[in-house]
Amino acid sequence: MMKQDLHCLAKQAYHRRDWGSKLVRRYDRARRSIPAPLGERVDHLYHWFLTPMTLWPFNLHGFLEQVLETLESGQHPDAAMELLLDVLPSLPEEKTVEAVTAHEHDVQAGHYEHLVPASPAKFLTSERTLARNPEFREDWKKISDGFDLSSHSDHKGVIRRTMVPERNLRNNFDLDWRKPADRFAAVFDSFCAKWNLYGMQNGKPLLQKLSVNLTPFGTMIFIPAYWSFDHRRDLRWGAVTKLHKSRGQHRQGTILAEGAEQRRCDAEKLAKLDIDAKSLKLRGAKRHEFLCRGLGWDIRTDPKRISRLRRLAE
């Protein structure tokens, strides 16, 4: 089991096996000593941890660590921890996991060509223009001279602007000018807004791209501010729709919703008609005709349709 789980992490993006293998081994040691039914709920959490991070509604790695730490210390999960274990959604289907895993690898590499036409002229033109702009180079020189960039960049030399969440609802919008990190973030975010950047990497501008990304709660399409959007040419809507539907959504719409409501009403009506037919001791063709007339259906209706409706009421 552990070997299979480690292989599962190895297939995922963002170096999941590198920083997740320790927790896999820790759970493998602890799982046999977790009493039922708590063990089943912790196992559900563990299998959520093995899914792609894009699907996580919160930090499942950290929560699993907290649960194991609690159990290893001989304590029982507190009420809030129990509640969180209870409200975890059902696990995503295997086809969803496969589609999202592939999407994460594309996002990690910055590849959106299957969703956005390859090498769009709008992006290349803006990128080349920016690279030649003396004002841009002067702005960056001032930032480089004014701050220690090494303390703000990752191991690849990337400095990212502050991410803007869905609906632009910013959880932390405070600015404390006394804090060096806040001062740099304000300057760098303003610089990125001025030049339409996602960030900088070793002195090279990372121009914001048209992108499509899955989140735990939906699919986000980001159109950069400088982009003159053409909905017919700039996105491969078939691929976008396929990615969005990888979660396994069912068809929806007003007509479908009304149809579902009608079937529900018919199912309730059929349950009452079945009781009446039984009390009247109706059988065979007479019972079928009685049910059809009660539902307002043609008496030539296939009995299988009534059987399907009856299962809906069960």
Backbone bond lengths (Angstrom), bond angles and torsions (degrees), N, CA, C in turn:
res aa  C-N    CA-C-N  psi(-1)  N-CA   C-N-CA  omega(-1)  CA-C   N-CA-C  phi
1 M - - - 1.461 - - 1.526 111.02 -
2 M 1.337 116.39 -48.39 1.452 119.55 -177.63 1.527 111.48 -62.27
3 K 1.313 116.45 -41.85 1.463 120.94 178.97 1.523 110.70 -61.04
4 Q 1.327 116.10 -41.64 1.461 121.14 179.23 1.527 110.74 -65.37
5 D 1.335 116.69 -40.12 1.466 120.73 -179.65 1.533 111.48 -67.87
6 L 1.316 116.87 -38.71 1.462 120.42 177.19 1.525 110.61 -65.21
7 H 1.331 115.95 -37.54 1.460 119.83 176.58 1.527 110.61 -65.31
8 C 1.323 116.41 -36.37 1.463 121.72 176.94 1.527 110.58 -60.23
9 L 1.331 116.56 -45.27 1.469 120.43 178.70 1.529 111.47 -67.15
10 A 1.325 116.14 -35.49 1.469 120.28 -178.23 1.530 111.62 -63.41
11 K 1.328 117.17 -28.37 1.455 120.93 -179.13 1.531 112.47 -77.82
12 Q 1.324 116.49 -14.09 1.458 120.01 -174.36 1.526 111.99 -89.92
13 A 1.325 115.14 164.38 1.467 122.01 -179.37 1.529 110.64 -80.81
14 Y 1.318 114.56 178.13 1.473 123.03 174.89 1.534 112.76 62.77
15 H 1.348 116.27 28.62 1.474 121.07 174.54 1.527 111.65 56.38
16 R 1.334 116.25 41.02 1.462 119.67 -175.51 1.522 112.95 -56.49
17 R 1.330 118.13 -39.39 1.459 118.96 -177.34 1.534 110.59 -67.31
18 D 1.311 117.28 -35.65 1.464 120.75 -177.10 1.522 111.83 -59.07
19 W 1.332 116.36 -43.37 1.470 118.05 -176.85 1.529 113.88 -107.36
20 G 1.348 117.06 -0.39 1.456 119.41 179.62 1.509 115.01 -108.75
21 S 1.348 117.10 -14.37 1.472 119.60 -174.56 1.528 112.19 -64.92
22 K 1.319 117.06 -33.89 1.467 120.12 179.95 1.526 110.50 -62.33
23 L 1.333 116.23 -39.56 1.466 120.06 -179.34 1.532 110.83 -72.29
24 V 1.324 117.65 -33.00 1.470 120.89 175.67 1.527 109.67 -61.08
25 R 1.319 116.82 -47.00 1.472 120.93 -179.36 1.527 111.12 -66.03
26 R 1.318 115.66 -36.62 1.467 120.01 179.67 1.522 110.38 -64.68
27 Y 1.320 117.05 -44.15 1.460 120.50 179.21 1.525 110.91 -66.67
28 D 1.331 117.14 -38.12 1.465 120.56 -179.91 1.521 110.78 -61.04
29 R 1.326 117.48 -35.02 1.470 121.22 178.08 1.532 111.24 -73.34
30 A 1.334 116.60 -33.37 1.464 119.94 -171.68 1.523 114.02 -91.36
31 R 1.313 118.11 -24.34 1.467 120.24 -166.90 1.525 113.97 -62.77
32 R 1.328 118.52 -33.50 1.464 120.78 -176.61 1.528 112.43 -69.91
33 S 1.318 116.58 -21.32 1.465 119.88 -177.63 1.526 112.94 -97.62
34 I 1.344 117.82 1.80 1.466 120.36 179.90 1.525 108.10 -86.84
35 P 1.325 118.02 119.99 1.471 120.34 -176.01 1.529 111.96 -71.08
36 A 1.334 114.56 150.44 1.472 120.08 174.12 1.535 107.78 -77.42
37 P 1.361 120.05 151.09 1.468 125.95 0.91 1.531 113.80 -87.38
38 L 1.346 116.01 0.52 1.461 118.42 179.71 1.520 110.70 -59.85
39 G 1.335 116.86 -35.87 1.457 120.39 -178.68 1.518 112.88 -59.71
40 E 1.329 116.53 -35.95 1.464 120.06 179.26 1.524 111.01 -66.74
41 R 1.321 117.05 -38.15 1.469 120.81 -178.72 1.528 111.01 -72.51
42 V 1.336 116.23 -38.27 1.464 119.32 176.88 1.527 109.61 -68.02
43 D 1.322 116.93 -36.21 1.464 120.55 177.24 1.532 110.51 -63.94
44 H 1.319 115.95 -36.82 1.478 120.43 176.55 1.529 109.91 -63.29
45 L 1.334 116.04 -43.40 1.469 120.60 176.58 1.524 110.41 -61.05
46 Y 1.332 116.53 -43.46 1.463 120.41 -178.89 1.528 111.08 -61.55
47 H 1.320 117.91 -42.00 1.457 120.27 179.91 1.534 111.58 -70.27
48 W 1.314 116.88 -27.57 1.471 119.40 171.18 1.536 109.66 -66.18
49 F 1.318 116.87 -40.43 1.464 122.04 177.92 1.525 111.16 -57.81
50 L 1.332 117.71 -31.17 1.461 121.68 -179.04 1.530 113.35 -78.56
51 T 1.326 117.92 -9.16 1.465 120.74 179.97 1.526 110.20 -81.45
52 P 1.335 118.67 164.57 1.471 121.07 177.73 1.528 111.40 -59.40
53 M 1.321 116.54 141.24 1.464 121.41 -176.46 1.519 112.92 -60.98
54 T 1.321 117.24 -27.48 1.462 120.55 179.32 1.518 111.45 -55.47
55 L 1.321 117.49 -29.75 1.461 122.08 -177.48 1.522 112.92 -87.60
56 W 1.317 117.97 -10.20 1.465 120.63 -176.93 1.529 111.30 -69.11
57 P 1.328 118.95 128.14 1.465 120.31 175.52 1.526 112.98 -77.13
58 F 1.322 117.56 -16.81 1.463 123.33 176.47 1.528 107.08 -159.52
59 N 1.326 118.01 -175.89 1.461 121.58 -176.01 1.527 110.92 -74.67
60 L 1.318 116.01 90.91 1.461 121.21 -177.50 1.522 112.00 -71.14
61 H 1.318 117.07 -30.26 1.464 120.66 176.74 1.522 109.90 -60.69
62 G 1.323 115.80 -49.36 1.463 120.35 -179.56 1.517 112.37 -64.85
63 F 1.338 116.91 -38.74 1.466 119.84 -179.47 1.522 111.56 -68.25
64 L 1.330 116.90 -40.94 1.461 119.77 177.72 1.528 110.33 -62.60
65 E 1.317 117.54 -39.00 1.465 120.89 175.60 1.529 110.81 -59.82
66 Q 1.336 116.48 -43.87 1.465 120.64 -179.12 1.522 111.32 -64.79
67 V 1.336 116.81 -41.29 1.465 120.51 179.56 1.526 110.46 -63.82
68 L 1.333 116.87 -45.81 1.470 119.98 -179.81 1.527 111.09 -65.77
69 E 1.313 116.85 -38.19 1.470 119.78 178.20 1.527 110.41 -62.34
70 T 1.336 116.41 -40.56 1.464 121.20 178.60 1.526 110.91 -63.15
71 L 1.324 116.60 -46.88 1.463 121.03 -177.77 1.525 111.65 -68.98
72 E 1.320 116.97 -38.62 1.471 120.76 -179.55 1.521 112.17 -66.54
73 S 1.341 115.78 -25.17 1.469 119.48 179.33 1.529 111.77 -86.46
74 G 1.352 115.63 2.65 1.456 119.82 178.03 1.518 114.24 84.64
75 Q 1.319 117.48 8.62 1.456 121.46 -179.64 1.523 110.76 -96.51
76 H 1.324 114.85 164.45 1.456 121.19 175.39 1.531 108.52 -101.57
77 P 1.322 118.53 144.14 1.468 119.94 178.59 1.527 111.54 -54.42
78 D 1.350 115.55 140.93 1.466 118.78 179.06 1.530 109.59 -75.32
79 A 1.331 115.84 178.44 1.466 121.19 -173.59 1.526 112.18 -60.96
80 A 1.337 116.54 -41.60 1.467 119.92 -178.81 1.522 111.12 -67.25
81 M 1.332 116.01 -37.97 1.459 120.43 178.79 1.528 110.50 -67.26
82 E 1.328 116.24 -40.85 1.465 121.02 176.95 1.533 110.21 -61.96
83 L 1.325 115.63 -42.64 1.465 120.11 -179.34 1.520 110.74 -62.61
84 L 1.331 116.46 -43.28 1.458 120.14 -179.43 1.524 111.21 -64.52
85 L 1.327 117.13 -37.21 1.460 120.05 175.40 1.530 110.93 -63.78
86 D 1.332 116.37 -35.32 1.461 120.78 -177.84 1.528 112.77 -72.72
87 V 1.337 117.03 -34.87 1.471 119.46 -173.18 1.523 113.28 -93.39
88 L 1.332 117.47 3.44 1.459 118.50 174.94 1.530 109.73 -59.05
89 P 1.327 118.63 133.43 1.473 120.45 -179.59 1.522 111.38 -65.64
90 S 1.314 114.96 169.96 1.464 120.38 173.55 1.522 109.11 -64.47
91 L 1.316 116.12 151.71 1.458 120.24 179.70 1.528 110.91 -64.84
92 P 1.332 117.68 143.56 1.472 119.82 176.92 1.522 110.78 -66.53
93 E 1.326 115.76 154.00 1.457 120.80 178.51 1.524 110.20 -67.83
94 E 1.331 116.03 158.34 1.460 121.35 -177.50 1.527 111.24 -60.50
95 K 1.335 117.20 -39.17 1.468 119.55 179.78 1.526 110.78 -65.48
96 T 1.328 117.01 -32.32 1.464 120.79 176.15 1.519 110.30 -67.39
97 V 1.334 116.51 -44.82 1.464 121.32 178.90 1.533 110.52 -58.92
98 E 1.325 116.80 -43.88 1.465 120.56 -179.26 1.527 111.36 -64.71
99 A 1.333 116.91 -43.93 1.465 120.61 -179.31 1.521 111.46 -66.04
100 V 1.330 117.01 -41.48 1.465 120.53 -178.49 1.526 110.84 -72.07
101 T 1.316 117.43 -35.02 1.473 120.46 175.85 1.521 110.46 -60.35
102 A 1.325 116.89 -46.09 1.462 120.88 177.66 1.528 110.87 -61.95
103 H 1.327 116.55 -40.61 1.466 121.17 179.00 1.531 110.76 -62.94
104 E 1.331 117.26 -41.22 1.466 120.24 -179.66 1.528 111.30 -63.09
105 H 1.320 117.24 -39.22 1.468 119.48 177.15 1.532 110.55 -63.43
106 D 1.328 116.95 -38.67 1.466 120.56 177.56 1.523 110.80 -64.72
107 V 1.316 116.84 -43.85 1.462 121.32 -179.66 1.524 110.35 -64.22
108 Q 1.330 116.28 -43.69 1.464 120.44 -179.47 1.525 111.34 -59.34
109 A 1.328 115.98 -37.46 1.463 120.64 -179.40 1.524 112.71 -88.80
110 G 1.350 116.86 -4.36 1.453 120.29 -178.36 1.518 113.27 72.86
111 H 1.331 116.10 25.34 1.465 120.74 -178.69 1.528 110.42 -97.52
112 Y 1.320 115.72 113.05 1.453 120.52 177.55 1.530 110.61 -122.91
113 E 1.347 116.35 15.67 1.463 119.66 -172.48 1.525 113.27 -61.70
114 H 1.351 117.20 -30.48 1.461 118.70 -179.99 1.525 111.85 -74.12
115 L 1.344 116.07 -14.37 1.458 121.28 177.57 1.522 111.95 -107.36
116 V 1.328 114.88 -32.72 1.458 122.26 179.78 1.525 107.20 -120.14
117 P 1.336 119.67 130.78 1.466 120.86 179.59 1.521 112.31 -49.12
118 A 1.342 115.91 137.71 1.470 121.33 -174.03 1.524 112.04 -61.39
119 S 1.341 115.80 140.42 1.463 124.10 174.89 1.530 112.80 47.68
120 P 1.334 118.24 58.09 1.455 119.85 179.69 1.519 111.15 -62.58
121 A 1.318 116.08 138.58 1.463 121.24 -176.69 1.514 111.88 -60.24
122 K 1.324 116.84 -33.65 1.469 120.00 -178.22 1.524 111.12 -61.69
123 F 1.333 116.00 -41.99 1.454 120.17 -178.81 1.524 110.67 -70.19
124 L 1.329 117.44 -47.23 1.460 121.23 -177.20 1.525 111.66 -63.80
125 T 1.326 116.48 -40.78 1.465 119.72 179.69 1.520 110.62 -63.84
126 S 1.321 116.62 -45.68 1.471 120.07 -179.61 1.522 111.69 -65.52
127 E 1.334 116.25 -38.42 1.464 120.89 -179.44 1.527 111.23 -64.65
128 R 1.328 117.05 -44.49 1.465 121.11 -179.69 1.527 111.44 -67.51
129 T 1.319 115.64 -39.59 1.468 119.89 178.98 1.526 110.52 -63.35
130 L 1.322 115.94 -42.86 1.463 120.33 -179.49 1.524 111.40 -64.23
131 A 1.321 117.16 -42.87 1.467 120.91 -177.77 1.530 112.03 -61.11
132 R 1.327 116.58 -27.15 1.476 120.32 -178.69 1.523 112.86 -93.83
133 N 1.309 117.16 -5.05 1.463 120.68 -173.07 1.532 111.23 -76.61
134 P 1.339 118.64 117.31 1.464 120.87 -178.57 1.526 112.75 -67.45
135 E 1.325 117.34 -30.82 1.468 119.98 179.46 1.520 110.42 -66.88
136 F 1.347 116.20 -39.82 1.460 120.34 176.77 1.520 110.60 -61.15
137 R 1.327 116.64 -46.93 1.471 120.36 -178.99 1.527 111.04 -63.24
138 E 1.336 117.54 -36.15 1.458 121.11 179.23 1.531 110.64 -68.44
139 D 1.338 116.45 -41.74 1.475 120.08 177.25 1.521 110.98 -59.53
140 W 1.332 115.81 -44.19 1.462 119.08 -178.16 1.521 111.51 -67.60
141 K 1.305 117.10 -35.21 1.468 120.57 178.82 1.532 110.15 -63.96
142 K 1.317 116.94 -39.87 1.460 120.22 179.31 1.528 110.73 -64.39
143 I 1.337 116.25 -41.01 1.468 119.85 178.52 1.525 110.23 -66.69
144 S 1.329 116.84 -43.08 1.469 120.84 179.70 1.525 111.40 -62.09
145 D 1.325 116.41 -38.26 1.468 120.44 179.86 1.522 112.30 -75.15
146 G 1.337 116.55 -27.51 1.458 120.17 -173.66 1.514 115.16 -91.30
147 F 1.329 117.88 -14.95 1.466 120.64 -176.24 1.533 110.94 -136.88
148 D 1.314 114.81 155.08 1.457 121.46 172.81 1.527 107.68 -84.02
149 L 1.312 117.02 97.83 1.460 121.17 -173.15 1.521 112.72 -67.40
150 S 1.319 117.41 -26.60 1.463 120.32 -177.60 1.528 112.19 -62.34
151 S 1.331 117.25 -26.25 1.464 120.32 -179.09 1.529 112.24 -82.89
152 H 1.327 116.08 -5.35 1.467 119.98 -178.52 1.529 112.69 -117.83
153 S 1.325 117.81 -2.94 1.464 121.11 -177.33 1.526 110.52 -106.21
154 D 1.345 116.30 158.02 1.459 120.05 177.83 1.526 109.76 -89.65
155 H 1.344 116.51 -170.65 1.457 120.56 -175.46 1.526 112.87 -67.19
156 K 1.340 116.86 -16.30 1.464 120.83 177.68 1.527 112.34 -95.12
157 G 1.319 115.78 2.14 1.450 119.20 -177.88 1.516 113.76 81.60
158 V 1.344 117.17 15.55 1.463 121.58 -178.10 1.531 110.21 -91.76
159 I 1.316 115.17 131.18 1.464 122.10 171.41 1.521 106.73 -113.82
160 R 1.310 116.82 119.34 1.464 121.07 -177.51 1.519 110.83 -102.51
161 R 1.317 114.24 143.80 1.457 118.33 172.96 1.519 109.34 -71.00
162 T 1.313 117.63 168.77 1.455 121.62 175.90 1.519 109.50 -65.42
163 M 1.323 116.71 128.75 1.450 120.34 -179.90 1.533 110.52 -72.67
164 V 1.308 115.82 139.77 1.464 121.36 178.61 1.523 108.01 -98.63
165 P 1.334 118.98 122.87 1.471 121.23 -175.90 1.524 111.78 -78.71
166 E 1.340 115.18 174.88 1.455 120.40 179.90 1.529 110.35 -58.18
167 R 1.323 115.54 144.62 1.462 124.43 -179.31 1.530 112.24 60.47
168 N 1.348 116.39 12.20 1.463 121.89 177.17 1.529 112.67 59.48
169 L 1.338 117.44 28.03 1.461 121.37 177.79 1.531 108.09 -88.91
170 R 1.307 116.49 103.62 1.470 121.67 -173.01 1.524 110.23 -93.63
171 N 1.325 115.55 118.70 1.458 120.58 -178.07 1.523 112.40 -66.97
172 N 1.309 116.25 -42.69 1.464 120.50 -178.06 1.526 108.71 -118.47
173 F 1.323 115.46 96.69 1.452 120.51 -176.93 1.533 111.43 -114.48
174 D 1.346 115.12 13.24 1.460 119.52 -179.95 1.524 110.43 -77.72
175 L 1.316 115.57 154.83 1.460 121.58 176.55 1.523 108.27 -134.24
176 D 1.316 115.71 114.90 1.462 122.04 176.07 1.519 107.26 -109.09
177 W 1.327 116.46 100.83 1.462 121.35 -174.00 1.523 112.42 -63.88
178 R 1.333 116.53 -16.29 1.467 119.43 178.88 1.526 111.74 -73.89
179 K 1.340 116.93 -19.40 1.459 120.71 -178.59 1.530 110.34 -91.93
180 P 1.337 118.10 124.29 1.470 120.91 179.62 1.526 113.20 -55.73
181 A 1.342 116.96 -38.81 1.457 120.26 -178.78 1.528 111.05 -64.43
182 D 1.335 117.23 -39.59 1.463 120.99 178.56 1.522 111.09 -67.09
183 R 1.331 116.11 -39.00 1.470 119.24 179.11 1.518 110.44 -63.78
184 F 1.333 116.33 -45.68 1.465 119.00 -179.78 1.523 110.98 -64.29
185 A 1.333 117.56 -43.58 1.465 120.85 -178.54 1.524 110.90 -60.09
186 A 1.331 117.52 -41.58 1.465 120.74 179.74 1.522 110.72 -64.18
187 V 1.336 116.61 -45.23 1.463 120.72 -179.63 1.524 110.65 -65.41
188 F 1.335 116.58 -46.75 1.459 120.26 -175.70 1.530 111.36 -68.80
189 D 1.342 117.64 -40.40 1.467 120.30 178.27 1.527 111.01 -62.98
190 S 1.330 116.37 -39.36 1.462 119.96 178.17 1.525 111.01 -66.26
191 F 1.323 116.14 -41.13 1.471 122.28 177.19 1.531 109.90 -60.36
192 C 1.340 117.18 -44.18 1.465 121.03 179.98 1.524 111.56 -67.11
193 A 1.332 117.27 -37.00 1.463 120.20 177.57 1.530 110.98 -66.12
194 K 1.318 115.99 -37.96 1.466 120.48 -179.64 1.518 111.37 -65.00
195 W 1.343 116.82 -38.33 1.466 120.82 -174.17 1.532 113.37 -110.73
196 N 1.318 118.00 13.19 1.475 122.43 176.43 1.526 112.47 57.40
197 L 1.308 116.13 51.75 1.459 121.35 -175.60 1.522 112.76 -109.91
198 Y 1.320 113.71 149.47 1.461 121.79 168.13 1.522 109.20 -83.53
199 G 1.342 114.70 -31.07 1.453 121.05 -179.94 1.511 110.10 170.70
200 M 1.341 115.02 -161.23 1.462 122.32 177.40 1.518 108.46 -133.02
201 Q 1.335 116.04 149.42 1.466 120.46 176.72 1.524 109.22 -135.69
202 N 1.317 115.23 109.68 1.465 121.52 179.82 1.530 111.71 49.82
203 G 1.333 115.35 45.04 1.457 120.79 177.66 1.515 115.22 84.31
204 K 1.342 117.63 -3.56 1.457 121.29 179.87 1.526 109.72 -99.64
205 P 1.343 117.97 133.11 1.467 120.22 179.70 1.514 111.95 -71.31
206 L 1.321 116.05 137.22 1.459 122.31 175.06 1.526 106.63 -104.76
207 L 1.332 114.87 91.94 1.454 120.60 -177.50 1.527 110.32 -65.62
208 Q 1.333 115.98 137.90 1.454 120.57 -179.28 1.528 110.26 -63.34
209 K 1.335 116.38 133.03 1.456 121.84 -179.84 1.523 111.30 -103.90
210 L 1.320 114.64 154.24 1.453 120.26 165.01 1.533 106.43 -66.61
211 S 1.318 117.33 126.95 1.466 119.16 -173.26 1.521 111.39 -144.59
212 V 1.321 114.04 158.96 1.461 122.63 176.55 1.523 106.98 -129.48
213 N 1.333 116.99 124.69 1.459 120.22 -177.17 1.521 111.42 -135.93
214 L 1.328 114.53 138.82 1.458 120.02 171.37 1.519 109.13 -79.35
215 T 1.324 116.66 147.76 1.456 122.89 171.72 1.529 106.67 -130.74
216 P 1.335 118.61 171.55 1.468 118.87 178.09 1.525 113.50 -60.91
217 F 1.335 116.62 -20.37 1.457 119.89 -172.05 1.527 114.09 -115.60
218 G 1.312 117.74 -2.93 1.454 119.25 -179.44 1.518 111.87 168.48
219 T 1.320 115.90 -164.51 1.461 122.54 -179.42 1.528 108.72 -118.60
220 M 1.329 116.45 125.84 1.461 121.37 -177.68 1.527 110.13 -107.06
221 I 1.323 115.72 130.09 1.460 122.75 173.18 1.521 107.06 -109.27
222 F 1.333 116.02 120.53 1.464 120.61 -178.42 1.523 109.33 -108.22
223 I 1.337 115.60 120.18 1.463 122.07 177.68 1.523 107.40 -108.64
224 P 1.340 119.27 112.79 1.464 121.30 -178.29 1.530 112.09 -57.37
225 A 1.320 115.88 151.51 1.465 121.33 -176.23 1.530 111.96 -59.49
226 Y 1.336 117.71 -33.26 1.464 120.31 -176.02 1.529 112.58 -81.17
227 W 1.338 116.80 -8.87 1.459 121.89 -169.50 1.528 111.36 -81.63
228 S 1.329 117.35 125.64 1.460 122.05 172.29 1.522 107.21 -87.59
229 F 1.322 115.03 97.10 1.470 120.75 -167.20 1.517 112.21 -77.41
230 D 1.332 115.89 129.80 1.460 123.87 173.50 1.526 106.76 -116.20
231 H 1.327 116.73 105.93 1.463 119.60 -172.59 1.524 112.64 -66.02
232 R 1.320 118.23 -19.00 1.464 120.34 -179.42 1.523 112.64 -83.28
233 R 1.328 117.09 -27.78 1.466 120.20 -172.50 1.528 114.95 -114.29
234 D 1.314 117.15 -26.20 1.462 119.50 -169.54 1.524 114.81 -84.42
235 L 1.317 117.91 -15.64 1.460 120.79 177.79 1.520 110.27 -132.65
236 R 1.322 115.18 143.64 1.464 120.44 173.11 1.532 106.15 -90.34
237 W 1.316 115.00 92.69 1.453 119.51 -170.89 1.524 112.53 -63.75
238 G 1.321 117.04 -30.72 1.459 119.13 177.22 1.517 111.37 -62.16
239 A 1.344 115.99 -43.09 1.466 120.49 179.18 1.527 111.34 -69.58
240 V 1.332 116.56 -37.81 1.466 120.91 178.24 1.531 109.64 -63.29
241 T 1.331 115.92 -45.52 1.464 120.43 179.76 1.530 110.89 -62.94
242 K 1.327 116.55 -41.06 1.470 120.47 179.00 1.524 110.48 -62.46
243 L 1.336 116.52 -42.49 1.461 120.42 178.77 1.523 110.38 -63.15
244 H 1.330 116.73 -45.16 1.459 120.76 -179.34 1.527 110.98 -63.26
245 K 1.327 116.46 -38.82 1.465 120.51 -177.81 1.524 112.72 -78.97
246 S 1.327 117.26 -2.95 1.471 119.10 179.28 1.522 111.66 -62.54
247 R 1.334 116.74 -16.39 1.467 120.42 177.23 1.524 111.60 -76.24
248 G 1.351 117.28 -11.28 1.458 120.60 176.95 1.515 113.91 88.35
249 Q 1.346 117.68 34.74 1.458 119.69 178.52 1.521 111.37 -66.70
250 H 1.310 114.52 150.39 1.459 120.42 173.85 1.520 109.01 -94.18
251 R 1.332 116.15 159.29 1.456 120.38 177.86 1.520 110.01 -60.42
252 Q 1.349 114.69 143.68 1.455 120.56 -177.47 1.523 109.28 -136.64
253 G 1.332 115.48 174.82 1.454 120.71 177.86 1.513 110.07 140.68
254 T 1.327 115.72 166.68 1.456 120.70 -176.17 1.515 112.05 -60.67
255 I 1.341 116.08 -46.95 1.460 119.88 -177.82 1.519 110.64 -64.27
256 L 1.358 116.37 -43.03 1.464 119.87 179.71 1.523 110.93 -64.56
257 A 1.343 115.98 -40.02 1.461 119.79 179.93 1.520 110.86 -64.82
258 E 1.337 115.80 -41.96 1.463 119.26 178.39 1.525 110.61 -64.65
259 G 1.343 116.97 -38.90 1.456 120.42 178.36 1.514 112.09 -63.25
260 A 1.348 116.19 -41.47 1.465 120.57 178.97 1.525 110.90 -64.22
261 E 1.328 116.69 -39.81 1.460 120.40 179.10 1.529 110.86 -65.69
262 Q 1.350 115.99 -39.37 1.460 119.81 178.89 1.529 110.71 -64.60
263 R 1.341 116.27 -40.61 1.472 119.44 178.68 1.523 110.73 -64.56
264 R 1.323 115.90 -37.18 1.458 118.91 179.02 1.532 110.61 -64.51
265 C 1.338 116.60 -43.64 1.472 120.66 178.01 1.521 111.25 -63.61
266 D 1.350 115.94 -41.95 1.459 120.13 178.80 1.522 111.12 -63.30
267 A 1.358 115.95 -38.14 1.466 119.76 -179.79 1.523 110.54 -64.34
268 E 1.336 116.64 -40.34 1.464 120.12 178.02 1.534 110.36 -65.98
269 K 1.339 115.27 -40.35 1.467 119.77 178.84 1.526 110.58 -64.50
270 L 1.343 116.14 -40.76 1.468 120.22 -179.38 1.520 110.85 -63.45
271 A 1.327 117.46 -37.89 1.460 120.31 179.88 1.526 110.56 -60.45
272 K 1.340 116.22 -40.14 1.467 119.93 178.68 1.530 110.96 -71.15
273 L 1.358 116.62 -39.45 1.461 120.45 178.40 1.525 111.35 -63.70
274 D 1.332 116.74 -36.44 1.468 120.06 177.84 1.533 110.69 -61.11
275 I 1.322 116.13 -39.83 1.467 120.55 179.40 1.531 110.02 -64.94
276 D 1.357 113.77 -43.62 1.474 118.29 -179.73 1.534 110.59 -64.79
277 A 1.354 116.18 -42.60 1.465 119.67 -179.40 1.520 111.13 -62.81
278 K 1.322 116.05 -36.36 1.457 119.77 179.10 1.515 111.07 -68.15
279 S 1.333 116.14 -40.64 1.465 119.50 179.93 1.529 111.33 -68.06
280 L 1.343 116.25 -29.35 1.465 121.02 177.96 1.529 112.08 -85.98
281 K 1.338 115.40 -2.51 1.468 122.25 179.31 1.532 112.52 57.61
282 L 1.341 114.25 41.54 1.466 119.99 179.33 1.521 109.64 -86.67
283 R 1.327 115.96 140.11 1.455 120.32 179.74 1.528 109.82 -139.04
284 G 1.331 114.79 163.72 1.454 121.36 173.80 1.512 114.15 56.09
285 A 1.347 115.43 -133.07 1.466 121.38 -174.80 1.523 111.85 -63.41
286 K 1.339 117.00 -36.82 1.461 119.70 -179.78 1.527 110.98 -65.59
287 R 1.311 116.80 -39.65 1.475 120.75 177.92 1.523 109.87 -64.82
288 H 1.331 116.11 -44.33 1.466 120.73 -179.15 1.532 110.16 -61.35
289 E 1.337 116.74 -45.42 1.461 120.19 -179.88 1.529 110.80 -63.29
290 F 1.334 116.80 -40.07 1.470 121.78 179.13 1.532 110.75 -61.00
291 L 1.338 115.91 -44.30 1.461 120.23 -179.04 1.534 110.92 -67.00
292 C 1.325 116.58 -43.56 1.473 120.21 -179.16 1.522 110.94 -62.05
293 R 1.310 116.54 -44.73 1.465 119.53 -179.33 1.530 110.18 -65.58
294 G 1.319 116.51 -37.97 1.467 119.83 178.31 1.519 112.57 -64.70
295 L 1.331 116.49 -32.89 1.472 121.23 179.71 1.524 112.29 -87.28
296 G 1.335 115.81 -8.80 1.465 118.93 -177.88 1.508 112.27 79.14
297 W 1.343 116.71 26.07 1.457 121.65 -178.24 1.528 109.95 -104.55
298 D 1.326 114.33 160.36 1.460 120.83 173.70 1.526 108.44 -65.71
299 I 1.364 116.64 139.14 1.467 119.17 -176.89 1.527 112.05 -69.07
300 R 1.341 116.48 -11.74 1.466 119.93 177.33 1.539 112.29 -85.01
301 T 1.313 116.30 3.67 1.471 121.00 179.23 1.521 110.99 -57.30
302 D 1.333 115.74 137.82 1.471 121.17 179.15 1.533 109.48 -62.12
303 P 1.334 117.85 128.47 1.476 121.00 178.57 1.531 113.43 -55.63
304 K 1.351 117.08 -24.75 1.468 120.24 179.89 1.525 110.82 -64.34
305 R 1.333 116.20 -31.09 1.468 119.39 178.63 1.523 110.13 -65.27
306 I 1.318 116.41 -40.00 1.464 120.08 177.57 1.526 110.32 -66.85
307 S 1.336 116.72 -37.88 1.473 120.12 178.80 1.521 110.79 -63.60
308 R 1.335 116.65 -41.69 1.474 120.07 178.23 1.520 110.77 -63.51
309 L 1.317 116.79 -40.36 1.458 120.87 179.19 1.523 110.72 -66.76
310 R 1.321 116.47 -35.83 1.461 120.56 178.96 1.532 110.51 -65.64
311 R 1.331 117.74 -38.22 1.483 120.66 177.90 1.519 111.11 -64.39
312 L 1.334 115.58 -31.95 1.461 119.54 179.22 1.530 111.07 -65.10
313 A 1.316 116.78 -31.14 1.459 120.67 -178.34 1.523 113.03 -82.87
314 E 1.326 116.99 -13.37 1.471 120.44 -176.05 1.514 111.71 -75.17
